[in-house]
Amino acid sequence: MKTIHHACYEILRNQGLTTFFGNPGSNELPFLKDFPGDFRYILGLHEGAVVGMADGFAQATGHPTLVNLHSAAGTGNAMGALANAWNSHTPLVVTAGQQVRAMVGVEALLANVDAATLPRPLVKCSAEPTCAQEVPLALSRAIHTAGSGAKGPVYLSVPYDDWQQEAASGVDHLAGRRVSVAGLPSAAALESLARELDGAANPVMVVGPDVDASEANGLAAALAEKLAMPVWMAPSAPRCAFPTTHPCFRGLLPAGIASISRLLEGHDLVLVVGAPVFRYHQYEPGEFLPRGTRLIAITCDINEATRAPMGDAIVADIASTLEALGNAVSKTARPMPDAMRRPEPAPNEAGPLAPERVFDIIDEMAPRNAIYVNESTSTTHLMWQRLRMTEPGSYYFAAAGGLGFALPAAVGIQLAKPERRVIGVIGDGSANYGIQALWTAAHYNIPAVFIIMKNGTYGALRWFAGVLQAENVPGLDVPGLDFCALARGYGVEALHANSGETLASALRQALAGNKPVLIEVETRA
């Protein structure tokens, strides 16, 4: 007899989901029973860290990744991290153990009441199969849904007595299924868009995370060069989709309506590729676009297309559309934009380091193909100015702004990309939300480098307090944290830096080794 358990592991194996991230509870034990030797289970000590690690791993590989959570409580612990995964189009298959079917109705301990509703609206779909024989189909559907179209997390709740039930006949068809999405616009639509770009007097391009996710950075650069377009990164971008050293690159757009409109002044056509239009943050009223400016967006997400407050949208595959568009437009006679000047090196001053100095040292010492994971939110603009990011997949940030992303994500990304060095740059406030991931890095010897920017305060909140004219606000400082002691408690080597020289020495030591290292850097508030 083929059990549901056996059939589902065949599906997972054939679909390439052989790395699990999880924190098991009693409901999950029957699913994990007789764990196959060709699978690996990455244990995290908190569900938020588990989803953060899986988020980084799935984004870095580009493939669906399985997360195993515990009933309602484990799902609840993971919801903040799930918000980031939803906004970054991360293909996660999130399973959660449910009580036995006979006990759900009486709401026994560890029953997930109304399980399918719990994670919405942070997943593409959510389900609890109506019977055990439906579980393999539901799992297969979840995998293909997570990895197709606009990718994203899905949620599947499974009663734990289902796993040993007999699978239905015909279940073997599911393991080898493939689902493909053909998303190229029609020839007429491409011709019309190319005509608009060719006819524009001063076009500008805004690129977003889905360009990097589809490995289309080079295609975006080729289109920008052909049309001599300046290129901005979309506001609050969770990935870097354009080489920051390219002469067309203009930097990271701010996240306010009026500020974006001001920077787009003088451009008659704005082409947005692979990004929402736009992901605003602080409320800054103004016109969405300058007068006389037209906007066209190319997105893989119908939700992003329909919720944009202005412009036209084309829902299509990002990479193939950029390639076709690059072939369709004519090379312009306009001169290339002048390259942006890199900022002057920060002075080497005594006392806590200026963030600019930290980034200068990192940029000088890190490998050119290093991967940066950012959660020092108050210094994000400085990071974009000072770090040279030229390779695809070089930058990750919490797409929904949910803290606790960077430290776990750095672990997951390093696990997915062992040939590159991952450097997490994390604020001392942010680090506490995912600190448990240090244990996973130590336990599995995942050699990510974690740089903690320690200034004793929530810097982003202090900035926002100024924007909102909110004075005498409590809870903005986090003094007395010893990240070296915390790291060592989790089994990670820790180094303290209080000058440019000690930071350079610590970073040199960390990069020369092949184990996780945390560097606590004293920085200015």
C-alpha positions as CSV (number, residue, x, y, z in Angstrom):
1,M,0.0,0.0,0.0
2,K,1.3,3.5,-0.9
3,T,0.6,5.9,1.9
4,I,-0.1,9.6,1.7
5,H,3.3,10.1,3.4
6,H,5.1,8.1,0.7
7,A,3.2,9.8,-2.2
8,C,3.9,13.3,-0.9
9,Y,7.6,12.7,-0.4
10,E,7.8,11.4,-4.0
11,I,6.2,14.6,-5.2
12,L,8.6,16.7,-3.1
13,R,11.6,14.8,-4.4
14,N,10.6,15.0,-8.1
15,Q,9.8,18.7,-7.8
16,G,13.2,19.4,-6.1
17,L,11.9,20.4,-2.6
18,T,14.4,18.3,-0.7
19,T,15.5,21.1,1.7
20,F,13.1,21.7,4.5
21,F,13.1,24.6,7.0
22,G,11.2,24.1,10.1
23,N,10.6,24.0,13.9
24,P,8.5,20.9,14.6
25,G,5.8,20.4,17.1
26,S,3.8,17.2,17.9
27,N,1.4,17.6,15.0
28,E,4.4,17.6,12.5
29,L,6.1,14.4,13.8
30,P,4.1,12.0,11.6
31,F,5.0,14.0,8.5
32,L,8.7,13.9,9.5
33,K,8.7,10.3,10.4
34,D,11.3,8.1,8.6
35,F,12.9,11.3,7.1
36,P,14.6,10.2,3.8
37,G,18.3,10.3,3.6
38,D,18.3,12.4,0.4
39,F,16.4,15.2,2.1
40,R,17.8,17.7,4.6
41,Y,16.1,19.4,7.5
42,I,17.3,22.9,8.6
43,L,16.2,23.5,12.1
44,G,15.4,27.0,13.3
45,L,14.7,27.9,16.9
46,H,11.8,30.3,16.2
47,E,9.2,30.2,13.4
48,G,9.9,33.8,12.4
49,A,13.6,32.9,11.8
50,V,12.6,29.7,10.1
51,V,10.5,31.5,7.5
52,G,13.2,34.2,7.1
53,M,15.8,31.5,6.4
54,A,13.5,29.8,3.9
55,D,12.7,33.2,2.3
56,G,16.4,33.9,1.7
57,F,17.0,30.4,0.4
58,A,14.0,30.5,-2.0
59,Q,14.8,33.9,-3.3
60,A,18.5,33.0,-3.9
61,T,17.6,29.7,-5.7
62,G,14.5,31.0,-7.4
63,H,12.7,27.7,-6.7
64,P,9.9,26.7,-4.3
65,T,11.1,25.8,-0.8
66,L,9.3,23.9,1.9
67,V,8.6,25.4,5.3
68,N,7.2,23.2,8.1
69,L,5.4,25.1,10.9
70,H,3.4,23.9,13.9
71,S,-0.3,24.4,13.8
72,A,-1.8,27.9,14.6
73,A,0.8,29.0,17.2
74,G,3.7,28.3,14.9
75,T,1.9,30.0,12.0
76,G,1.2,33.0,14.1
77,N,4.9,33.3,15.1
78,A,5.8,33.3,11.4
79,M,3.3,35.9,10.2
80,G,5.7,38.8,10.2
81,A,8.2,36.9,8.2
82,L,5.4,35.7,5.9
83,A,4.5,39.4,5.1
84,N,8.0,39.9,3.8
85,A,7.8,36.7,1.7
86,W,4.5,37.8,0.2
87,N,5.8,41.2,-0.8
88,S,9.0,39.8,-2.3
89,H,7.2,37.2,-4.4
90,T,9.1,34.4,-2.6
91,P,8.0,30.9,-3.7
92,L,7.4,29.2,-0.3
93,V,5.3,26.1,0.3
94,V,4.3,26.5,3.9
95,T,2.9,23.4,5.6
96,A,1.5,23.3,9.1
97,G,0.4,20.3,11.1
98,Q,-3.2,20.0,12.2
99,Q,-4.8,18.0,14.9
100,V,-6.3,14.7,13.9
101,R,-9.5,15.2,12.0
102,A,-11.7,13.8,14.8
103,M,-10.4,16.4,17.2
104,V,-10.6,19.6,15.1
105,G,-14.3,20.1,15.6
106,V,-14.1,20.0,19.4
107,E,-11.1,22.4,19.3
108,A,-8.8,20.1,21.1
109,L,-5.4,21.5,22.1
110,L,-3.2,22.3,19.1
111,A,-6.2,22.3,16.7
112,N,-5.9,25.0,14.1
113,V,-9.4,26.4,14.0
114,D,-10.3,27.7,10.5
115,A,-6.8,26.9,9.4
116,A,-7.1,28.1,5.8
117,T,-8.2,31.6,6.9
118,L,-5.3,32.2,9.4
119,P,-2.5,33.2,7.0
120,R,-4.6,35.2,4.6
121,P,-4.0,37.7,2.9
122,L,-0.3,36.9,3.0
123,V,-0.4,33.9,0.7
124,K,-1.4,33.2,-2.9
125,C,-3.7,30.4,-1.7
126,S,-4.5,28.6,1.5
127,A,-6.1,25.2,2.0
128,E,-6.8,22.3,4.3
129,P,-7.7,19.2,2.2
130,T,-11.2,17.8,2.8
131,C,-9.9,14.2,3.2
132,A,-6.6,12.4,3.4
133,Q,-6.7,11.3,-0.2
134,E,-6.8,14.9,-1.4
135,V,-3.5,15.8,0.4
136,P,-1.1,14.8,-2.5
137,L,-3.0,16.8,-5.0
138,A,-3.2,19.8,-2.6
139,L,0.6,19.6,-2.1
140,S,1.3,19.4,-5.9
141,R,-1.0,22.3,-6.5
142,A,0.7,24.3,-3.8
143,I,4.1,23.7,-5.3
144,H,3.1,24.8,-8.8
145,T,1.1,27.8,-7.5
146,A,4.1,29.0,-5.4
147,G,6.5,28.8,-8.4
148,S,4.3,30.0,-11.3
149,G,3.3,33.5,-12.5
150,A,3.9,36.1,-9.8
151,K,5.6,33.7,-7.4
152,G,4.6,33.7,-3.7
153,P,4.0,31.8,-0.6
154,V,1.2,29.2,-0.3
155,Y,-0.2,27.5,2.9
156,L,-1.3,24.0,3.4
157,S,-2.7,22.6,6.7
158,V,-2.7,18.8,7.0
159,P,-4.2,16.8,9.9
160,Y,-1.5,14.5,11.2
161,D,-3.5,11.3,11.0
162,D,-3.7,11.8,7.2
163,W,-0.1,10.8,6.6
164,Q,-0.5,7.0,7.2
165,Q,-3.7,6.7,5.2
166,E,-3.7,4.9,1.9
167,A,-3.2,7.1,-1.2
168,A,-5.8,7.0,-4.0
169,S,-5.2,5.3,-7.3
170,G,-3.6,7.6,-9.9
171,V,-1.5,9.5,-7.4
172,D,1.7,8.6,-9.2
173,H,0.8,11.1,-12.0
174,L,1.4,14.0,-9.7
175,A,5.1,13.6,-9.0
176,G,6.4,14.3,-12.5
177,R,4.0,17.1,-13.5
178,R,5.4,20.4,-14.8
179,V,3.5,23.7,-15.1
180,S,4.9,26.5,-17.3
181,V,3.7,30.0,-17.8
182,A,4.2,31.7,-21.2
183,G,4.1,35.4,-20.5
184,L,5.3,37.3,-23.5
185,P,3.1,40.2,-24.7
186,S,1.6,40.0,-28.1
187,A,3.6,41.3,-31.1
188,A,1.2,44.3,-31.4
189,A,1.6,45.2,-27.7
190,L,5.4,45.0,-28.0
191,E,5.4,47.1,-31.2
192,S,3.3,49.7,-29.5
193,L,5.5,49.9,-26.5
194,A,8.7,50.1,-28.6
195,R,7.1,52.9,-30.6
196,E,6.3,54.9,-27.5
197,L,9.9,54.4,-26.2
198,D,11.4,55.4,-29.5
199,G,9.2,58.5,-29.7
200,A,9.9,59.7,-26.2
201,A,12.1,62.8,-25.9
202,N,13.4,61.9,-22.4
203,P,12.4,58.5,-21.1
204,V,13.5,57.1,-17.7
205,M,13.4,53.6,-16.4
206,V,12.6,52.4,-12.9
207,V,13.5,48.8,-12.1
208,G,12.5,46.6,-9.3
209,P,13.0,43.3,-7.5
210,D,11.4,41.1,-10.1
211,V,14.1,42.1,-12.7
212,D,16.7,40.6,-10.3
213,A,14.5,37.6,-9.5
214,S,14.2,36.7,-13.2
215,E,18.0,37.3,-13.7
216,A,17.2,40.0,-16.2
217,N,19.6,42.6,-14.9
218,G,21.8,42.5,-18.0
219,L,18.7,42.8,-20.2
220,A,17.6,45.9,-18.3
221,A,21.1,47.4,-18.7
222,A,21.1,46.7,-22.4
223,L,17.7,48.4,-22.9
224,A,18.9,51.4,-20.9
225,E,22.0,51.7,-23.0
226,K,20.2,51.4,-26.3
227,L,17.8,54.3,-25.3
228,A,20.4,56.2,-23.1
229,M,17.9,56.2,-20.3
230,P,18.7,57.1,-16.7
231,V,17.7,54.2,-14.4
232,W,16.3,54.4,-10.8
233,M,15.8,51.6,-8.4
234,A,12.2,51.4,-7.2
235,P,11.6,52.8,-3.7
236,S,12.2,50.4,-0.8
237,A,13.6,47.9,-3.2
238,P,14.1,44.5,-1.7
239,R,16.7,43.5,-4.4
240,C,19.2,45.3,-6.6
241,A,18.2,44.9,-10.2
242,F,20.8,47.2,-11.9
243,P,24.6,47.5,-11.5
244,T,25.2,50.4,-9.1
245,T,28.4,51.3,-11.0
246,H,26.6,51.7,-14.4
247,P,26.7,55.2,-15.9
248,C,22.9,55.1,-16.3
249,F,22.3,54.3,-12.6
250,R,20.8,57.2,-10.6
251,G,20.2,55.5,-7.2
252,L,17.3,54.5,-5.0
253,L,14.1,56.4,-5.3
254,P,12.7,57.8,-2.1
255,A,9.3,56.4,-0.8
256,G,7.2,59.6,-0.9
257,I,4.7,60.6,-3.5
258,A,5.9,64.2,-3.9
259,S,9.6,63.2,-3.8
260,I,9.3,60.7,-6.6
261,S,7.3,63.0,-8.7
262,R,10.0,65.7,-8.2
263,L,12.8,63.4,-9.3
264,L,10.8,62.3,-12.4
265,E,10.2,65.9,-13.5
266,G,11.3,66.5,-17.1
267,H,10.8,62.9,-18.2
268,D,7.9,62.5,-20.7
269,L,7.8,58.6,-20.3
270,V,8.5,56.5,-17.3
271,L,9.0,52.8,-17.9
272,V,8.6,50.7,-14.7
273,V,9.9,47.2,-14.9
274,G,9.4,44.5,-12.2
275,A,8.3,46.8,-9.4
276,P,5.1,48.1,-7.8
277,V,4.0,51.5,-8.9
278,F,5.1,52.6,-6.3
279,R,5.7,51.2,-2.9
280,Y,5.3,54.4,-0.9
281,H,6.1,54.7,2.8
282,Q,5.9,58.0,4.6
283,Y,2.9,60.1,3.6
284,E,4.1,62.9,1.5
285,P,1.1,64.3,-0.5
286,G,1.6,65.6,-4.0
287,E,1.0,64.7,-7.6
288,F,1.7,61.0,-8.5
289,L,3.4,62.1,-11.7
290,P,4.7,65.4,-13.1
291,R,2.3,67.1,-15.5
292,G,2.8,65.8,-19.0
293,T,4.5,62.6,-17.9
294,R,3.2,59.2,-19.0
295,L,3.9,55.9,-17.1
296,I,3.9,52.3,-18.4
297,A,4.6,49.4,-16.1
298,I,5.7,45.8,-17.0
299,T,4.9,43.5,-14.1
300,C,4.5,39.8,-13.5
301,D,1.8,40.5,-10.8
302,I,-1.8,41.2,-11.7
303,N,-2.4,42.7,-8.2
304,E,0.5,45.2,-8.7
305,A,-0.9,46.1,-12.1
306,T,-4.4,46.7,-10.9
307,R,-3.7,48.6,-7.7
308,A,-1.3,51.2,-9.3
309,P,-2.8,54.7,-8.9
310,M,-1.6,55.9,-12.3
311,G,-0.3,54.7,-15.7
312,D,-0.8,51.7,-17.9
313,A,0.4,48.2,-17.1
314,I,1.3,45.1,-19.0
315,V,1.3,41.8,-17.1
316,A,4.0,39.6,-18.5
317,D,7.2,37.6,-17.9
318,I,9.9,40.1,-17.0
319,A,13.0,38.6,-18.6
320,S,11.4,37.6,-22.0
321,T,9.6,40.9,-22.3
322,L,12.8,42.9,-21.6
323,E,14.7,40.8,-24.2
324,A,12.0,41.3,-26.8
325,L,11.7,45.0,-26.1
326,G,15.4,45.5,-26.3
327,N,15.4,43.9,-29.8
328,A,12.3,46.0,-30.8
329,V,13.5,49.5,-30.0
330,S,15.9,51.6,-32.1
331,K,19.2,52.8,-30.8
332,T,18.9,56.4,-29.9
333,A,21.1,59.3,-30.9
334,R,20.9,60.8,-27.4
335,P,24.1,60.8,-25.5
336,M,24.5,58.5,-22.5
337,P,23.8,60.0,-19.1
338,D,26.8,61.2,-17.2
339,A,27.8,58.7,-14.5
340,M,27.0,59.6,-11.0
341,R,30.0,60.6,-8.9
342,R,30.8,58.3,-6.1
343,P,30.9,60.0,-2.7
344,E,34.2,61.0,-1.2
345,P,35.6,58.5,1.3
346,A,34.4,59.0,4.8
347,P,37.1,60.4,7.2
348,N,38.7,58.0,9.7
349,E,37.7,59.8,12.8
350,A,38.1,58.7,16.4
351,G,35.1,57.3,18.4
352,P,32.1,55.3,17.1
353,L,32.2,54.9,13.4
354,A,30.1,56.9,11.0
355,P,27.9,54.5,8.9
356,E,29.6,55.9,5.8
357,R,33.0,54.7,7.1
358,V,31.6,51.2,7.8
359,F,30.3,50.9,4.3
360,D,33.6,52.2,2.8
361,I,35.5,49.5,4.7
362,I,33.0,46.8,3.6
363,D,33.1,47.9,0.0
364,E,36.9,47.9,0.0
365,M,37.4,44.5,1.6
366,A,34.4,42.4,0.4
367,P,34.6,40.2,-2.7
368,R,33.2,41.9,-5.7
369,N,30.5,39.2,-5.9
370,A,29.5,39.5,-2.3
371,I,25.8,39.3,-1.4
372,Y,24.5,42.0,1.0
373,V,21.5,41.5,3.2
374,N,20.3,44.8,4.7
375,E,18.4,45.5,7.9
376,S,20.1,48.6,9.0
377,T,17.1,50.6,7.8
378,S,18.2,54.1,8.8
379,T,21.4,53.7,6.7
380,T,19.9,52.1,3.6
381,H,20.5,55.2,1.4
382,L,24.1,55.3,2.4
383,M,24.5,51.6,1.6
384,W,23.2,52.2,-1.9
385,Q,25.6,55.1,-2.4
386,R,28.7,53.4,-1.2
387,L,28.5,49.7,-1.9
388,R,29.3,48.5,-5.5
389,M,26.7,45.9,-6.4
390,T,27.3,44.7,-9.9
391,E,26.3,41.0,-9.9
392,P,22.7,39.7,-10.0
393,G,21.5,38.5,-6.7
394,S,23.7,40.9,-4.7
395,Y,21.3,42.6,-2.4
396,Y,18.3,41.6,-0.3
397,F,16.0,43.7,2.0
398,A,12.8,43.0,3.9
399,A,10.2,43.6,1.2
400,A,7.4,44.5,3.7
401,G,9.7,46.3,6.1
402,G,9.1,43.6,8.8
403,L,12.0,43.3,11.2
404,G,13.7,40.0,11.7
405,F,14.4,39.4,8.0
406,A,18.1,40.0,7.5
407,L,19.8,37.8,10.0
408,P,17.8,34.6,9.1
409,A,17.8,35.5,5.4
410,A,21.6,35.8,5.4
411,V,21.7,32.2,6.7
412,G,19.3,30.9,4.0
413,I,21.0,32.8,1.2
414,Q,24.5,31.6,2.2
415,L,23.1,28.0,2.3
416,A,21.8,28.5,-1.2
417,K,24.9,30.3,-2.6
418,P,28.0,28.6,-1.0
419,E,30.2,29.9,-3.8
420,R,29.6,33.6,-2.7
421,R,30.1,35.3,0.6
422,V,27.0,36.7,2.3
423,I,27.3,39.8,4.5
424,G,24.4,40.8,6.7
425,V,24.3,44.5,7.7
426,I,21.9,44.6,10.6
427,G,20.8,47.3,13.1
428,D,21.1,46.5,16.8
429,G,17.3,47.0,17.1
430,S,16.5,44.8,14.1
431,A,18.9,42.0,15.1
432,N,16.8,41.0,18.1
433,Y,13.9,39.9,16.0
434,G,15.8,37.0,14.3
435,I,18.7,36.4,16.6
436,Q,17.8,32.7,16.9
437,A,19.1,32.1,13.4
438,L,22.6,32.4,14.8
439,W,22.2,29.0,16.3
440,T,21.3,27.5,12.9
441,A,24.3,29.2,11.3
442,A,26.6,27.7,14.0
443,H,24.9,24.2,14.0
444,Y,25.2,23.8,10.2
445,N,28.4,25.8,9.9
446,I,26.9,28.3,7.4
447,P,29.7,30.9,6.9
448,A,27.6,34.1,6.7
449,V,29.1,37.3,8.2
450,F,26.8,39.3,10.4
451,I,27.8,43.0,11.0
452,I,25.7,44.5,13.8
453,M,25.5,48.3,13.6
454,K,25.3,49.1,17.3
455,N,24.2,52.6,18.1
456,G,21.8,51.9,21.0
457,T,18.7,53.2,19.3
458,Y,16.1,52.5,16.7
459,G,17.6,54.9,14.1
460,A,14.8,54.6,11.6
461,L,12.2,55.5,14.2
462,R,14.2,58.5,15.4
463,W,14.2,59.7,11.8
464,F,10.5,59.1,11.4
465,A,9.8,60.9,14.7
466,G,11.3,63.9,13.1
467,V,9.3,63.5,10.0
468,L,6.1,63.2,12.0
469,Q,7.1,65.9,14.5
470,A,6.6,63.4,17.3
471,E,8.5,64.5,20.4
472,N,9.2,62.8,23.7
473,V,8.3,59.3,22.3
474,P,9.2,56.4,24.6
475,G,10.9,53.1,23.6
476,L,13.3,54.4,20.9
477,D,16.5,53.4,22.7
478,V,17.9,49.9,23.2
479,P,20.9,50.3,25.4
480,G,23.0,47.6,27.1
481,L,22.9,44.9,24.4
482,D,26.0,42.7,24.1
483,F,25.8,41.0,20.8
484,C,29.2,39.4,21.2
485,A,27.9,37.5,24.3
486,L,24.7,36.7,22.5
487,A,26.5,35.3,19.5
488,R,28.9,33.2,21.6
489,G,25.9,31.8,23.5
490,Y,24.5,30.5,20.2
491,G,27.9,29.1,19.2
492,V,29.0,31.8,16.7
493,E,32.4,33.4,16.9
494,A,32.1,37.1,17.7
495,L,34.4,40.1,17.3
496,H,34.0,43.7,18.6
497,A,35.0,46.7,16.5
498,N,35.2,50.3,17.8
499,S,37.4,51.8,15.1
500,G,38.1,51.6,11.4
501,E,41.2,49.6,12.0
502,T,39.5,47.0,14.3
503,L,36.6,46.7,11.8
504,A,39.0,46.1,8.9
505,S,40.8,43.5,11.0
506,A,37.7,41.7,12.1
507,L,36.2,41.7,8.6
508,R,39.5,40.4,7.1
509,Q,39.5,37.5,9.7
510,A,35.8,36.7,9.0
511,L,36.2,36.6,5.2
512,A,39.4,34.5,5.5
513,G,37.6,31.8,7.4
514,N,34.8,29.4,6.5
515,K,32.5,29.7,9.5
516,P,29.9,32.1,10.7
517,V,31.2,35.3,12.4
518,L,29.4,38.2,14.0
519,I,31.0,41.6,14.1
520,E,29.6,44.1,16.6
521,V,30.5,47.6,15.4
522,E,30.0,50.7,17.5
523,T,28.4,53.3,15.3
524,R,27.1,56.9,15.7
525,A,23.4,57.4,16.3
